[in-house]
Amino acid sequence: MISIIIPSFNETYLERTIKDILQKAKGDFEIIIHIDSGEMPDIKDERILYCVEDKPIGMRGGINYGLDHANGDYIMKTDAHCAFDEGFDVKMMKDMQDDWLMIPRRYSLHADNWDKVDTLPIKDYHHLSWPGVRSAYGRSMYVVDWPKRTAERFNKPEYMIDDTMVFQGSCWLANKKYFMEHVGYLDDNPDTYSSFSGEQVETGLKYWLGGGKIKVNKNTWYAHLFKNKKYYGGIETKNRDYKRDLKNKAGYAWYTKHWMRNEEPNMKHKFEWLVEKFMPVPGWPLDKKLWTI
């Protein structure tokens, strides 16, 4: 069974996401919905567990709640504004391995046309930015789309299930036992990652550097609400998540130093091993001596 974890914060499209999962999933599953703020959807189904918090505990806390209550051998985390391929769960499990963290191919979703997804640009691959250039996040690493790698490996049979350096974070599948042994509950300390930032960095680097792998599976897909248009999370804005991310700049700075200085315990590989594995990585200097912070 797959335990599908949905952390939610004032999500206008949570109900649509739940209905999409109930309609599209074809295997054995349960849905664990942690509502940090907002109303509980009026959907009754014995496979759904709701938790509505009195005081917000953040996205990381919501994921940890799901991990605590998951009954499945596999866990899947998804954002509360996503649509899915028919039988996405069965298609992912067909090729799943226990030490993999698997990401479906990602399309864009428009809130005013839920049943239509954009076919381009497809976002199969992501990389970490080089922190040597100052951005809105300061001199910190963050996740960047990798369109060149997506184009070079687009629908080639040998790359339909392929390694990706990191992932966007809105949907992933993992073996629960392996995840808890190698990642565990997400760090929600306000002095480290904070309650929101870097979930995909913490999870992804603990997989790669701890001996696991991150795989993108292009044989199925999900669609994540398009951020740069009028609607996102029911609020009229250019990019709500981006603005919320900027409030957590200290978290970005902390995890950048933490990982690049190899401060995480129990890792089988040093951070530079991952950069070398995927070189050339956009923005990263060829001179390894410059990979310091």
Secondary structure, DSSP 8 states (H G I E B T S, - for coil): -EEEEEEEES-TTHHHHHHHHHHH--SSEEEEEEEEES---S---TTEEEEE-SS--HHHHHHHHHHHH--SSEEEEE-SSEEE-TTHHHHHHHT--TTEEEEEEEEEE-TT-TT-EEEEEEE--EEE--TTS-BTTBS---EEE-HHHHHHTTT-GGGSEEE-SB--SSEEEEEHHHHHHHT-S----TTTTTTTTTHHHHHHHHHHHHT-EEEEEEEEEEEEE-TTSSEETTEESS-HHHHHHHTTHHHHHHHHHHHHTT-STT-SS-HHHHHHHH-S-TT--S-GGG---
